[in-house]
Every structure is written in C-alpha cells, then in structure tokens.
Amino acid sequence: MDLRRNAFKAALQRGERQIGLWCSMADTNVAEMLAGCGYDWLLFDAEHAPLDPLSVMPLLQAVAPYPVSPIVRPSSLNPAEIKKLLDCGAQSLLIPYVRDAEEAKLAAAAVAYPPHGFRGVAGITRATGYGAVKGYAAAAREDICLLVQIETKSALDDLEAICAVDGVDGVFIGPADLAASLGYAHDPSHPDVKAAVADAIKRIVACGKPAGFLSLNDEWNREVDALGSLFTAVDVDMAILRNGAAARAAAWKK
C-alpha cells in the first residue's frame, strides 16, 4: 500500500490558489456533504469547536473519498495532541497561536520523526494504513503540511524568522486574535488591523511562503486574496447554517 499523497501541500508548492471552508460541526454527514461542494480544503477546528482526535478521525474518514483536502487545527501547540492527530491520518495541520520562531521550531519538531524531530513512532495507525504502508516513517514528513497561525503582535514582530523556520510549509493570519493583541478585540475590522494583515500577507509572500487567511467579510477576503493569500477560508459551516436558517425564517415572517 502506498502512502497517500497530500494534494493540498503539492498545490501550495506549485503556487496554486486553494479556497477553503472552516468546519466546526462534529458530524460526519455534514463533513461528507461539504466535501462534495467544490472547496479545495476543509479545516476541522479542534481549537474553538468541540472536537478532539477521537471526533476528528471519523471526519477525516468521511471526506477521504472526495477531491478535497482536510486540514486539522489542534487545540494548541501541544505535541501530544499533534502526534495523535497525525496518527489518525491528518496530513495538514494548522497550529494556532504561534508567537515566535522558537514556537514555530517546536511545531516543526512535533511533526517530524527523529533525528529531525520528536514525533513518536507507532506502527498500527490509520496514518500507516494500519501497518500496510511500507516505509511510512521514512516518507511521512514529505506529505505532512505544517501551517502556523500568526495572531499576536509578537508573531508579527518575528514574522520573517518564523517564515524561515525549516519545516514550516505555510503561514496563516488569524485576524480575530490578532485584532485583540493589537488592542481592537471589539473591532476586528478596524483599519489598523486590516493594515497589519495586509502588511503581514505581503511579508509572508516576500519570504517565499504560502500565505493564508480567514474572514467572514467577503470583501476583505477578496482584498487579501489579491495581495497574495494562497489558501483563503471564505466561510464557516456554522455561519452558513445560521445565516441561511435566519434568512428563511425572516422571509416567512414578513
């Protein structure tokens, strides 16, 4: 059995724009339905949604037959959790709240086997095809995509060093926490925040790294896309459901 290739990572390496959707529902039916909607990637959020490795693995299984790439955001820069998610078959991870190059180095070490990192070795996992993928440990890192999330002023200050960390495959800007770090928790679309995001995207691109972004503001998404964001999340599953449901109720109560 061959190692599954990471289409998302390969697309980023080719410089191909990838459009994604943020997912917070722990429901395999929803995940399977969304997998056929035409997005290039779906992110399963274990940081702010009630997800963990046990609930993420069925979501990965649900979308596996579809031409969409799953990404998982762990709850934190937690090597033990990262190890479990990798063993569950996640190949692309978005590590939240990476504040400087040293934390980026820790993330890179967590997804690599020794001597390049400290990921623990387990033979009978979903990632290894339950033991059927020969030479998994030697080849796995090539198809693991490590994305780090920048959402603090300290990370902005250290951005070029973060981009230079060996093993970081992409850098994502999280505008909500970044706004809070800059003193605008009440106004994540403040002009100062938008200016900081635009500057960060340009700097990431200048470093030769793929840049990513998420906003529920479609105009802002398009602005950041035009600046060079290569992997942009354009909506959130719960927002789509709520907005659609609220609109239907409002239409019938007129």
N, C-alpha and C positions, 0 to 999 in steps of 0.2 A: 504493500500500500504506500502511495506517495504522499508526501507532506502537502497539505492544502496550501495553495499559493494565496498571497494577500493582494487581492486586486486593488484595494484602496491604496496601499503603500506603493504599488507599482505605478498607479495613476499619478500620485503625487510626484514620484521621481521623474515621470515624463512631463510634468508641468500641466497636467490636465485638470481643469476645474471640476470639483466634486461638490454637489449640493446635497445637504443632509437634513435630517429631521431629528429633533430631540424627543426621546421617549421616556416616560416615567411610569407607565402602567405595567404592572406585573401580570400581564395577561397574554398567554401565547396566541390566542385567537387574534387579538389586536396586533400583536407583533407580526404574525403571518400575513394579515391583511395589509399592513403598512409596507411590508416587504415587497409587495407587488404593485406599489403605487408609483414607481418610477424614480425614487430617490437613489442617489449613488451610495449613501450610507445612512444608517440609523444609529443613534447613540443611546445606549441604555444607561440611565443615570442612577448609580448607586450612592451618590453623594447626597442629593437632596430628595430623592424619591425612596420609597420603602422597598429597596432592592438590596440583595446581597448575593454572594456567589451561588447559594442554593437556588435562588429565584432567577438569577441571570442565566444559568446554564440552559433551562428549558426555552428561554427566549432565543438564545443562540441556535438551539436545535430547530426552533420553529422557522427561523429565517434562512437556515442553511441551504435549502433547495433553490432559493431565489437569487437573482442577479443583483444583490445589494450587499454592502459590506457592513458588518456590525462593529461598532466601537463601544467600549465599556469605560465609564468613568467610575473608578473606585471611590470609596468614601473619603479617602485621604491618601497622602503619600505613606502608605502602610505596606511595607514589603511582604508581610504575611498574607495580607488580602490580595495583593498583586499576584503573588505566587499561586494562590487558589484560582484566581480568575484566569491566569494563563493555563493552568492545568485543566480548567473547564473548557478550554478551547478558544478563549478570546485571543485574537492576534493583534488587535489595535486597542491601545489603552490611552485615555486622556487623563493625566494625573493632575488633580486640582491643586490650586494654591501653592504653586512652586514659586518661592520667593527670591531665590538667588541661584547662582551657578552651582553652589555646593549641593543644594537640594535637587537640582537637575541631574547632577552626577549620581546622587543616591538613587534616583528613579532609574537611570540608565543601568546601574549595577543590579537593581532589583529584577530587571527583565532579561539578564544575561547569565548564562551558566559560567562557573569558574573555567578559566582564570580571569575572564573579563568582568565577571560579576559574582553574585552570590545566590542566584536562583537555585532553590533546592531541586534535586532530581527525583522524579517519580516515574515509574515505567508504565503503569496501567492506568492511564487517564484518557479523557476524551481528546486532549491535545495530541496524544501519541497514537490515536486510533485504537486505544485500549491495548497498546503494545504492538500493533500491526505496522506502524510507520518505522521502518528501519533507519537507523542513524538520526533519529529525531533530535537528540541533544546536540549533535554537531551542526545541524542545519536550521534549527528553530529560529535563532535570532535574525536570520536573513529575512524572514517573513513576519517578524514582530515589528509593529509600527508604534513607536513611543512618541506621544504628543504631550507636551507640557503646557499647563494653563497658567497664563500670566494675569494676575488680578490684584496686584498690590503695587504701591509706589516703589517699594524696594526692588521688585522684579523689573519694573521699567528702568530703574537706575542701573540694573545689572543685565540688561536685555542682550547686549552683544555677547557677553560672556556666557549667558545661558544658551544662545544660539550656537556658540562654538563648542558646546559640550559634545564629545563623541558619543553617539548613540541616540541623540535627540533627532527625531525624524520630522518634527513639525512643532510649531508654536502657535498656541491658540489664545486669543484675547477674550477674557470674560468681563463684559462691561459692567455688570451689576456690582460685583465685589470691588472692581477697580474704582467705580464711582464712590463707593463707601470709603475706600482707602484714601481717595483724593478729597474727601470731605463733602461728597454730594450723594449720600445714601438716599436722600429724599428726592433726588432728581438725576437718575442715571443717564438722561439725555442732555444734561447740561452742556453748553458749548465747550467748557473746559475739558469735560470727559470726552466729548466727540473729538476734540483736537488731540487729546492724549492717545486715543485709539488710532486715529489716522496716522499720527507720528510713529506709533509702535508698529503698525502694519508696514509702513514704508521701511522702517529699520529692519524688520524681520526679512522682508523681501531683499533688501540690500545685503543682508548676510547670506543670502542664497538658501534660506529655509522656507518651506511652505508655511503660509500664514493661514489662521482660521479665525472664525468669529461667529457669534450668535446674537441675534436681536429679534424681538417681535415687531420691531419697526421696519417695515419693508423698505422704506426709502433709505433708512440708514444702512440696511443690509446691502442695498444696491450701491451706495456710496463706497462702502468698504470693499465690496466686490471689485469695483472699478479701480480701487487703489492697489489691488493685487491679492486680496484674500483668495486662497486657492480652495479651501474647504469651509464653506459657509453653511451654517444651520439656519434655515429660513422660517422655522416654526417649531412649536412644541405640541405634542399629541393632546395633552390636556387642554391647551388653549384652543386648538382646533375644535375639540369636542364641546367645550363650554361656549365658545363663540357661536358655533353652529346651532347648538341647542337653545341658547338665549335668543338668537335671531328668529328661530322658528316660533318660539313662544310669543315674542313680541309681535310678529307678523299676524298671529291668530288672535291676539288680544286687542287689535286695533278696532 
